[in-house]
Amino acid sequence: MPIYDVSDAGVMTLAGHDVRDLVVEYGSPLIVLVEDDIRSRCRQYRGEMAGLYPRTRVHYAGKAFLTTGFCRLIQEEGLGLDVVSWGELETALAAGFPPEHILMHGNAKTYRDLERALEVGVGRIVVDNLSEIERLAELTERMETTAKVMLRIAPGVKPSTHAYIQTGQIDSKFGFNLNGGDADLAVQRVMEFPRLELVGIHCHIGSQIFDQDPYALAVDAMVGLYAKIQKEYGVPIDELNMGGGLGVLYEKRYGGSGIEEHVSMLCRDVLDAAKKYDVEPPLLYHEPGRSIVAHAGVTLYTVQSLKKIEGIRNYLSVDGGMTDNPRFALYQAKHPVVAAEHMNDKADVVWSISGRCCESGDMLQRDVLLPDLKPGDLIAFLSTGAYTYSMASHYNRVAKPAVLLVSPGRCGLLAARDTVEDLIRLDRIPSWLEEVTDSKL
Ligand SMILES: Cc1ncc(COP(=O)(O)O)c(C=O)c1O
Protein backbone atom coordinates (compact mmCIF):
# COMPACT_ATOMS: atom_id res chain seq x y z
CA MET A 1 0.00 0.00 0.00
CA PRO A 2 1.36 3.45 -0.81
CA ILE A 3 1.55 5.83 2.11
CA TYR A 4 -0.69 8.35 0.32
CA ASP A 5 -4.08 8.49 -1.37
CA VAL A 6 -5.08 10.57 -4.35
CA SER A 7 -8.19 12.76 -4.31
CA ASP A 8 -10.60 13.04 -7.22
CA ALA A 9 -8.81 16.25 -8.12
CA GLY A 10 -5.56 14.30 -8.53
CA VAL A 11 -4.01 15.71 -5.35
CA MET A 12 -2.02 13.69 -2.84
CA THR A 13 -3.62 13.20 0.54
CA LEU A 14 -1.88 11.89 3.65
CA ALA A 15 -4.06 10.24 6.30
CA GLY A 16 -6.96 12.09 4.69
CA HIS A 17 -5.26 15.52 4.68
CA ASP A 18 -4.91 17.37 1.39
CA VAL A 19 -1.21 18.20 1.11
CA ARG A 20 -2.01 21.66 -0.27
CA ASP A 21 -3.83 22.50 2.97
CA LEU A 22 -0.92 21.21 5.05
CA VAL A 23 1.52 23.42 3.17
CA VAL A 24 -0.75 26.45 3.48
CA GLU A 25 -0.93 25.94 7.22
CA TYR A 26 2.59 24.72 8.03
CA GLY A 27 4.71 26.08 5.18
CA SER A 28 7.07 24.53 2.67
CA PRO A 29 9.21 22.49 2.69
CA LEU A 30 7.32 20.28 5.07
CA ILE A 31 8.15 16.80 6.36
CA VAL A 32 4.99 14.84 7.07
CA LEU A 33 5.03 11.60 9.08
CA VAL A 34 2.05 9.27 8.89
CA GLU A 35 1.42 8.09 12.45
CA ASP A 36 -0.43 4.86 11.71
CA ASP A 37 2.38 3.59 9.53
CA ILE A 38 4.96 4.11 12.28
CA ARG A 39 2.77 2.48 14.90
CA SER A 40 2.03 -0.53 12.74
CA ARG A 41 5.74 -1.12 12.10
CA CYS A 42 6.51 -0.89 15.82
CA ARG A 43 3.78 -3.49 16.39
CA GLN A 44 5.12 -5.74 13.64
CA TYR A 45 8.54 -5.79 15.27
CA ARG A 46 7.28 -6.35 18.78
CA GLY A 47 4.55 -8.82 17.85
CA GLU A 48 6.69 -10.89 15.54
CA MET A 49 9.62 -11.15 17.92
CA ALA A 50 7.45 -11.93 20.94
CA GLY A 51 5.68 -14.65 18.98
CA LEU A 52 8.84 -16.43 17.92
CA TYR A 53 11.34 -16.02 20.68
CA PRO A 54 11.09 -16.39 24.46
CA ARG A 55 12.52 -13.07 25.67
CA THR A 56 12.85 -10.05 23.43
CA ARG A 57 13.27 -6.29 23.51
CA VAL A 58 12.86 -3.90 20.62
CA HIS A 59 14.65 -0.58 20.90
CA TYR A 60 14.08 2.17 18.37
CA ALA A 61 17.34 3.65 17.05
CA GLY A 62 16.80 7.35 17.68
CA LYS A 63 19.37 8.44 15.12
CA ALA A 64 16.86 7.72 12.35
CA PHE A 65 14.53 10.46 13.60
CA LEU A 66 14.12 11.84 17.09
CA THR A 67 12.10 14.56 18.72
CA THR A 68 10.46 14.71 22.13
CA GLY A 69 7.01 14.00 20.70
CA PHE A 70 8.36 11.07 18.75
CA CYS A 71 9.80 9.63 21.98
CA ARG A 72 6.27 9.65 23.41
CA LEU A 73 4.97 7.69 20.44
CA ILE A 74 7.78 5.14 20.78
CA GLN A 75 7.05 4.79 24.48
CA GLU A 76 3.36 4.25 23.80
CA GLU A 77 4.28 1.47 21.41
CA GLY A 78 6.39 -0.24 24.06
CA LEU A 79 9.77 0.16 22.39
CA GLY A 80 12.93 1.07 24.24
CA LEU A 81 15.25 3.70 22.80
CA ASP A 82 18.86 3.83 21.59
CA VAL A 83 20.78 7.06 21.87
CA VAL A 84 24.32 7.89 20.82
CA SER A 85 24.88 11.25 22.41
CA TRP A 86 24.09 13.44 25.31
CA GLY A 87 21.78 15.44 23.01
CA GLU A 88 19.71 12.41 22.06
CA LEU A 89 19.63 11.37 25.69
CA GLU A 90 18.40 14.79 26.82
CA THR A 91 15.73 14.71 24.12
CA ALA A 92 14.43 11.44 25.51
CA LEU A 93 14.61 12.68 29.10
CA ALA A 94 12.79 15.89 28.18
CA ALA A 95 10.03 13.71 26.79
CA GLY A 96 9.88 11.81 30.09
CA PHE A 97 11.16 8.60 28.50
CA PRO A 98 12.09 6.14 31.25
CA PRO A 99 15.92 6.08 31.38
CA GLU A 100 16.04 2.40 32.32
CA HIS A 101 14.70 1.65 28.83
CA ILE A 102 17.43 3.68 27.15
CA LEU A 103 20.58 2.16 25.77
CA MET A 104 23.59 4.34 24.98
CA HIS A 105 25.89 3.68 22.01
CA GLY A 106 28.73 5.55 20.39
CA ASN A 107 32.35 5.09 19.38
CA ALA A 108 33.45 8.40 20.89
CA LYS A 109 31.33 8.96 23.96
CA THR A 110 32.53 11.98 25.88
CA TYR A 111 32.78 12.30 29.66
CA ARG A 112 29.67 14.37 29.48
CA ASP A 113 27.76 11.66 27.58
CA LEU A 114 28.79 8.99 30.07
CA GLU A 115 28.44 11.09 33.18
CA ARG A 116 24.89 12.07 32.26
CA ALA A 117 24.03 8.49 31.29
CA LEU A 118 25.20 7.30 34.73
CA GLU A 119 23.57 10.17 36.55
CA VAL A 120 20.12 9.42 35.12
CA GLY A 121 20.58 5.65 35.17
CA VAL A 122 20.31 4.59 31.54
CA GLY A 123 19.52 0.90 31.22
CA ARG A 124 22.64 -0.22 29.34
CA ILE A 125 25.84 1.37 28.11
CA VAL A 126 27.20 -0.29 25.00
CA VAL A 127 30.95 0.03 25.44
CA ASP A 128 32.79 0.49 22.19
CA ASN A 129 36.53 0.55 22.96
CA LEU A 130 39.19 0.15 25.64
CA SER A 131 39.46 3.87 26.38
CA GLU A 132 35.77 3.90 27.14
CA ILE A 133 36.15 1.03 29.61
CA GLU A 134 38.78 3.05 31.47
CA ARG A 135 36.66 6.18 31.33
CA LEU A 136 33.58 4.40 32.57
CA ALA A 137 35.52 2.68 35.35
CA GLU A 138 36.88 6.02 36.49
CA LEU A 139 33.46 7.70 36.37
CA THR A 140 31.61 4.92 38.19
CA GLU A 141 34.27 5.05 40.90
CA ARG A 142 34.06 8.82 41.23
CA MET A 143 30.26 8.81 41.17
CA GLU A 144 30.08 5.77 43.46
CA THR A 145 27.72 4.03 41.11
CA THR A 146 27.62 1.00 38.85
CA ALA A 147 26.89 0.44 35.17
CA LYS A 148 25.37 -2.43 33.26
CA VAL A 149 27.42 -2.75 30.10
CA MET A 150 27.30 -4.57 26.82
CA LEU A 151 30.37 -4.87 24.62
CA ARG A 152 30.05 -3.75 21.03
CA ILE A 153 31.62 -6.39 18.84
CA ALA A 154 32.66 -6.11 15.19
CA PRO A 155 32.00 -9.71 14.14
CA GLY A 156 33.97 -9.38 10.90
CA VAL A 157 30.90 -9.51 8.67
CA LYS A 158 30.60 -7.16 5.70
CA PRO A 159 27.05 -6.80 4.41
CA SER A 160 26.37 -5.65 0.91
CA THR A 161 25.40 -2.01 1.40
CA HIS A 162 26.92 1.44 0.88
CA ALA A 163 30.43 1.58 2.40
CA TYR A 164 29.44 4.53 4.59
CA ILE A 165 26.86 2.42 6.41
CA GLN A 166 28.79 -0.84 6.77
CA THR A 167 29.82 -1.19 10.40
CA GLY A 168 30.44 -4.83 11.30
CA GLN A 169 33.57 -5.45 9.21
CA ILE A 170 37.12 -5.72 10.61
CA ASP A 171 38.14 -2.32 9.20
CA SER A 172 35.54 -0.35 11.15
CA LYS A 173 35.74 2.44 13.70
CA PHE A 174 33.10 0.65 15.76
CA GLY A 175 33.55 -1.96 18.43
CA PHE A 176 35.98 -4.68 19.47
CA ASN A 177 37.08 -6.96 16.66
CA LEU A 178 36.15 -10.54 17.25
CA ASN A 179 39.12 -11.77 15.27
CA GLY A 180 42.53 -11.03 16.68
CA GLY A 181 41.58 -11.14 20.36
CA ASP A 182 40.23 -7.61 20.92
CA ALA A 183 36.91 -8.92 22.17
CA ASP A 184 38.62 -11.24 24.67
CA LEU A 185 40.77 -8.39 25.88
CA ALA A 186 37.67 -6.27 26.40
CA VAL A 187 35.96 -8.98 28.44
CA GLN A 188 39.04 -9.37 30.63
CA ARG A 189 39.38 -5.63 31.11
CA VAL A 190 35.72 -5.12 32.09
CA MET A 191 36.02 -7.98 34.58
CA GLU A 192 38.75 -6.05 36.40
CA PHE A 193 36.27 -3.34 37.43
CA PRO A 194 33.67 -4.47 39.95
CA ARG A 195 31.51 -1.41 39.25
CA LEU A 196 31.07 -2.51 35.63
CA GLU A 197 28.62 -5.36 35.24
CA LEU A 198 28.97 -7.14 31.91
CA VAL A 199 25.44 -8.19 30.96
CA GLY A 200 25.73 -8.92 27.27
CA ILE A 201 27.22 -8.32 23.86
CA HIS A 202 26.08 -6.21 20.94
CA CYS A 203 26.72 -5.89 17.23
CA HIS A 204 25.27 -3.82 14.42
CA ILE A 205 26.64 -4.90 11.07
CA GLY A 206 25.33 -1.99 9.05
CA SER A 207 22.27 -0.31 7.66
CA GLN A 208 20.10 -0.74 4.57
CA ILE A 209 20.69 -4.53 4.48
CA PHE A 210 18.39 -6.78 2.45
CA ASP A 211 20.28 -10.03 2.51
CA GLN A 212 19.76 -12.22 5.58
CA ASP A 213 23.03 -14.14 5.13
CA PRO A 214 25.28 -11.58 6.82
CA TYR A 215 22.92 -11.59 9.82
CA ALA A 216 23.16 -15.38 9.98
CA LEU A 217 26.96 -15.16 9.93
CA ALA A 218 26.92 -12.45 12.59
CA VAL A 219 24.52 -14.44 14.79
CA ASP A 220 26.78 -17.48 14.66
CA ALA A 221 29.86 -15.43 15.53
CA MET A 222 28.07 -13.55 18.32
CA VAL A 223 26.46 -16.57 19.96
CA GLY A 224 29.84 -18.33 19.77
CA LEU A 225 31.37 -15.45 21.70
CA TYR A 226 28.40 -15.32 24.05
CA ALA A 227 28.94 -19.00 24.94
CA LYS A 228 32.67 -18.44 25.38
CA ILE A 229 32.11 -15.54 27.79
CA GLN A 230 29.77 -17.70 29.86
CA LYS A 231 31.83 -20.86 29.79
CA GLU A 232 35.48 -19.78 29.61
CA TYR A 233 35.26 -16.53 31.54
CA GLY A 234 32.48 -17.65 33.84
CA VAL A 235 30.56 -14.38 33.36
CA PRO A 236 26.81 -15.06 33.50
CA ILE A 237 25.88 -12.75 30.61
CA ASP A 238 22.29 -13.04 29.50
CA GLU A 239 21.77 -10.54 26.69
CA LEU A 240 22.47 -10.45 22.97
CA ASN A 241 21.80 -7.34 20.92
CA MET A 242 21.89 -7.86 17.16
CA GLY A 243 21.51 -4.17 16.25
CA GLY A 244 19.25 -2.91 13.49
CA GLY A 245 19.83 -2.46 9.78
CA LEU A 246 16.88 -3.94 7.91
CA GLY A 247 16.79 -2.30 4.49
CA VAL A 248 14.02 -0.19 3.08
CA LEU A 249 13.09 -0.40 -0.60
CA TYR A 250 13.16 3.29 -1.37
CA GLU A 251 12.39 2.84 -5.03
CA LYS A 252 9.38 0.63 -4.49
CA ARG A 253 6.14 2.18 -3.36
CA TYR A 254 4.24 -1.00 -2.68
CA GLY A 255 4.86 -4.36 -1.06
CA GLY A 256 5.50 -5.65 2.43
CA SER A 257 7.87 -4.16 4.96
CA GLY A 258 10.01 -7.31 5.15
CA ILE A 259 9.92 -6.97 8.94
CA GLU A 260 8.21 -10.30 9.68
CA GLU A 261 10.51 -12.23 7.40
CA HIS A 262 13.64 -10.58 8.74
CA VAL A 263 12.67 -10.96 12.37
CA SER A 264 11.60 -14.58 11.99
CA MET A 265 14.89 -15.53 10.34
CA LEU A 266 16.85 -13.64 12.97
CA CYS A 267 15.01 -15.33 15.84
CA ARG A 268 15.39 -18.73 14.23
CA ASP A 269 19.12 -18.17 13.66
CA VAL A 270 19.65 -17.17 17.29
CA LEU A 271 17.69 -20.16 18.59
CA ASP A 272 19.67 -22.52 16.30
CA ALA A 273 22.96 -20.97 17.35
CA ALA A 274 22.03 -21.23 21.03
CA LYS A 275 21.49 -24.95 20.48
CA LYS A 276 24.73 -25.29 18.54
CA TYR A 277 26.78 -23.59 21.26
CA ASP A 278 24.81 -25.23 24.04
CA VAL A 279 23.57 -22.14 25.86
CA GLU A 280 20.13 -20.97 26.97
CA PRO A 281 18.66 -18.54 24.39
CA PRO A 282 19.77 -15.07 25.49
CA LEU A 283 17.45 -12.11 25.99
CA LEU A 284 17.39 -10.86 22.39
CA TYR A 285 17.45 -7.16 21.53
CA HIS A 286 16.75 -5.68 18.14
CA GLU A 287 17.37 -2.00 17.28
CA PRO A 288 15.57 -0.94 14.10
CA GLY A 289 15.54 2.68 13.03
CA ARG A 290 15.08 3.15 9.30
CA SER A 291 12.53 0.36 8.85
CA ILE A 292 10.30 1.93 11.52
CA VAL A 293 10.13 5.48 10.22
CA ALA A 294 11.47 5.80 6.65
CA HIS A 295 8.32 4.92 4.73
CA ALA A 296 6.09 6.99 6.98
CA GLY A 297 7.78 10.21 5.82
CA VAL A 298 6.88 12.42 2.88
CA THR A 299 8.71 15.68 2.19
CA LEU A 300 6.74 18.33 0.36
CA TYR A 301 8.72 20.93 -1.58
CA THR A 302 7.59 23.88 -3.65
CA VAL A 303 9.21 24.24 -7.07
CA GLN A 304 11.08 27.55 -7.25
CA SER A 305 12.74 27.59 -10.63
CA LEU A 306 13.38 25.57 -13.79
CA LYS A 307 16.40 25.43 -16.05
CA LYS A 308 16.12 23.35 -19.19
CA ILE A 309 19.43 22.74 -20.97
CA GLU A 310 18.53 21.37 -24.35
CA GLY A 311 19.85 17.86 -24.85
CA ILE A 312 21.62 17.85 -21.49
CA ARG A 313 19.43 18.16 -18.42
CA ASN A 314 16.30 19.74 -16.99
CA TYR A 315 16.90 21.20 -13.55
CA LEU A 316 14.00 21.72 -11.25
CA SER A 317 15.02 23.62 -8.12
CA VAL A 318 13.04 23.47 -4.92
CA ASP A 319 12.89 25.38 -1.63
CA GLY A 320 14.84 22.74 0.33
CA GLY A 321 17.74 20.44 -0.44
CA MET A 322 20.71 18.78 1.24
CA THR A 323 19.88 20.85 4.32
CA ASP A 324 16.74 18.78 4.98
CA ASN A 325 17.73 15.61 3.13
CA PRO A 326 21.44 15.00 2.59
CA ARG A 327 20.93 11.37 1.58
CA PHE A 328 21.38 11.83 -2.15
CA ALA A 329 24.43 14.07 -1.69
CA LEU A 330 25.95 11.54 0.73
CA TYR A 331 25.04 8.18 -0.74
CA GLN A 332 23.28 8.91 -4.04
CA ALA A 333 20.24 7.49 -2.28
CA LYS A 334 17.03 7.06 -4.23
CA HIS A 335 13.63 8.41 -3.25
CA PRO A 336 10.50 8.17 -5.38
CA VAL A 337 9.29 11.63 -6.37
CA VAL A 338 5.77 12.56 -7.44
CA ALA A 339 3.95 15.72 -8.49
CA ALA A 340 1.75 16.12 -5.41
CA GLU A 341 -0.94 18.22 -7.06
CA HIS A 342 -0.86 16.43 -10.42
CA MET A 343 -0.86 12.81 -9.39
CA ASN A 344 -2.88 11.66 -12.40
CA ASP A 345 -1.02 13.70 -15.01
CA LYS A 346 1.29 12.02 -17.46
CA ALA A 347 4.86 11.98 -16.16
CA ASP A 348 6.77 12.52 -19.39
CA VAL A 349 9.53 14.99 -18.57
CA VAL A 350 12.86 13.87 -17.12
CA TRP A 351 13.89 16.19 -14.31
CA SER A 352 16.90 16.45 -12.06
CA ILE A 353 15.84 17.93 -8.77
CA SER A 354 18.22 20.36 -7.20
CA GLY A 355 18.26 21.97 -3.79
CA ARG A 356 18.64 25.64 -3.05
CA CYS A 357 22.15 25.56 -1.57
CA CYS A 358 25.09 27.17 -3.30
CA GLU A 359 26.76 23.92 -4.16
CA SER A 360 26.44 21.84 -7.33
CA GLY A 361 26.43 18.76 -5.13
CA ASP A 362 23.16 19.89 -3.61
CA MET A 363 21.06 17.54 -5.68
CA LEU A 364 18.04 15.71 -4.30
CA GLN A 365 17.54 13.27 -7.16
CA ARG A 366 18.60 12.84 -10.76
CA ASP A 367 16.56 11.82 -13.78
CA VAL A 368 13.06 11.36 -12.44
CA LEU A 369 9.96 11.33 -14.58
CA LEU A 370 7.39 13.96 -13.63
CA PRO A 371 4.84 16.03 -15.53
CA ASP A 372 5.90 19.36 -17.00
CA LEU A 373 5.93 21.42 -13.81
CA LYS A 374 6.15 25.13 -13.11
CA PRO A 375 7.28 27.30 -10.20
CA GLY A 376 4.80 27.11 -7.35
CA ASP A 377 3.92 23.45 -7.95
CA LEU A 378 4.33 21.01 -5.09
CA ILE A 379 6.42 17.90 -5.43
CA ALA A 380 6.63 15.12 -2.86
CA PHE A 381 9.64 12.97 -1.99
CA LEU A 382 8.54 9.64 -0.56
CA SER A 383 10.10 7.54 2.20
CA THR A 384 11.91 10.46 3.79
CA GLY A 385 11.15 9.69 7.43
CA ALA A 386 14.58 8.31 8.33
CA TYR A 387 18.02 9.93 8.29
CA THR A 388 16.76 13.18 6.78
CA TYR A 389 15.58 15.57 9.48
CA SER A 390 17.99 13.94 11.93
CA MET A 391 20.85 14.75 9.53
CA ALA A 392 19.60 18.22 8.62
CA SER A 393 21.93 21.21 8.67
CA HIS A 394 21.81 24.98 8.52
CA TYR A 395 24.07 25.32 5.49
CA ASN A 396 23.46 28.66 3.80
CA ARG A 397 21.41 29.44 6.91
CA VAL A 398 18.49 27.66 5.37
CA ALA A 399 15.78 27.10 7.98
CA LYS A 400 15.01 23.52 8.94
CA PRO A 401 11.50 22.55 7.85
CA ALA A 402 8.67 21.75 10.20
CA VAL A 403 7.83 18.10 10.87
CA LEU A 404 4.17 17.24 11.11
CA LEU A 405 2.58 14.06 12.45
CA VAL A 406 -0.68 13.22 10.69
CA SER A 407 -3.50 10.81 11.51
CA PRO A 408 -7.03 10.66 10.18
CA GLY A 409 -8.84 13.69 11.56
CA ARG A 410 -5.88 15.29 13.31
CA CYS A 411 -2.36 16.54 12.85
CA GLY A 412 0.23 18.10 15.11
CA LEU A 413 3.78 19.37 14.91
CA LEU A 414 6.69 17.21 16.02
CA ALA A 415 9.06 20.07 15.21
CA ALA A 416 8.35 23.66 14.30
CA ARG A 417 10.02 25.36 11.36
CA ASP A 418 13.12 27.38 12.26
CA THR A 419 12.51 31.06 12.70
CA VAL A 420 14.99 33.86 12.00
CA GLU A 421 15.60 33.98 15.77
CA ASP A 422 16.52 30.29 15.71
CA LEU A 423 18.98 30.86 12.90
CA ILE A 424 20.90 33.60 14.71
CA ARG A 425 20.25 32.46 18.28
CA LEU A 426 23.78 31.15 18.84
CA ASP A 427 25.58 34.03 17.17
CA ARG A 428 27.61 36.35 19.34
CA ILE A 429 29.25 39.66 18.51
CA PRO A 430 32.74 40.09 20.05
CA SER A 431 32.95 43.20 22.23
CA TRP A 432 35.19 45.12 19.80
CA LEU A 433 32.61 44.65 17.03
CA GLU A 434 29.62 45.74 19.04
CA GLU A 435 29.68 49.06 17.22
CA VAL A 436 30.78 49.33 13.61
CA THR A 437 33.30 52.12 14.11
CA ASP A 438 35.09 52.03 10.81
CA SER A 439 32.66 51.18 8.06
CA LYS A 440 34.31 51.23 4.66
CA LEU A 441 31.02 50.95 2.86
C1 LIG B 1 24.24 0.70 16.82
C2 LIG B 1 23.13 0.91 15.87
N1 LIG B 1 21.95 0.30 16.11
C3 LIG B 1 20.90 0.47 15.29
C4 LIG B 1 20.99 1.26 14.16
C5 LIG B 1 19.79 1.42 13.29
O1 LIG B 1 20.00 0.99 12.00
P1 LIG B 1 18.81 1.07 10.95
O2 LIG B 1 18.30 2.45 10.98
O3 LIG B 1 19.46 0.73 9.67
O4 LIG B 1 17.80 0.06 11.37
C6 LIG B 1 22.21 1.90 13.87
C7 LIG B 1 22.33 2.73 12.66
O5 LIG B 1 23.34 3.12 12.21
C8 LIG B 1 23.30 1.71 14.74
O6 LIG B 1 24.47 2.32 14.52
Ligand as a Chemical Component Dictionary entry (heavy atoms), coordinates in Angstrom:
data_LIG
# 
_chem_comp.id                   LIG 
_chem_comp.type                 NON-POLYMER 
_chem_comp.pdbx_formal_charge   0 
_chem_comp.three_letter_code    LIG 
# 
loop_
_chem_comp_atom.comp_id 
_chem_comp_atom.atom_id 
_chem_comp_atom.alt_atom_id 
_chem_comp_atom.type_symbol 
_chem_comp_atom.charge 
_chem_comp_atom.model_Cartn_x 
_chem_comp_atom.model_Cartn_y 
_chem_comp_atom.model_Cartn_z 
_chem_comp_atom.pdbx_ordinal 
LIG C1 C1 C 0 24.240 0.700 16.823 1  
LIG C2 C2 C 0 23.125 0.909 15.874 2  
LIG N1 N1 N 0 21.955 0.302 16.112 3  
LIG C3 C3 C 0 20.897 0.475 15.289 4  
LIG C4 C4 C 0 20.990 1.259 14.157 5  
LIG C5 C5 C 0 19.786 1.424 13.291 6  
LIG O1 O1 O 0 19.996 0.990 11.999 7  
LIG P1 P1 P 0 18.811 1.067 10.949 8  
LIG O2 O2 O 0 18.295 2.446 10.982 9  
LIG O3 O3 O 0 19.460 0.729 9.667  10 
LIG O4 O4 O 0 17.801 0.065 11.369 11 
LIG C6 C6 C 0 22.206 1.898 13.871 12 
LIG C7 C7 C 0 22.330 2.725 12.657 13 
LIG O5 O5 O 0 23.343 3.119 12.211 14 
LIG C8 C8 C 0 23.296 1.713 14.745 15 
LIG O6 O6 O 0 24.466 2.318 14.523 16 
# 
loop_
_chem_comp_bond.comp_id 
_chem_comp_bond.atom_id_1 
_chem_comp_bond.atom_id_2 
_chem_comp_bond.value_order 
_chem_comp_bond.pdbx_ordinal 
LIG C1 C2 SING 1  
LIG C2 N1 SING 2  
LIG C2 C8 DOUB 3  
LIG N1 C3 DOUB 4  
LIG C3 C4 SING 5  
LIG C4 C5 SING 6  
LIG C4 C6 DOUB 7  
LIG C5 O1 SING 8  
LIG O1 P1 SING 9  
LIG P1 O2 DOUB 10 
LIG P1 O3 SING 11 
LIG P1 O4 SING 12 
LIG C6 C7 SING 13 
LIG C6 C8 SING 14 
LIG C7 O5 DOUB 15 
LIG C8 O6 SING 16 
# 
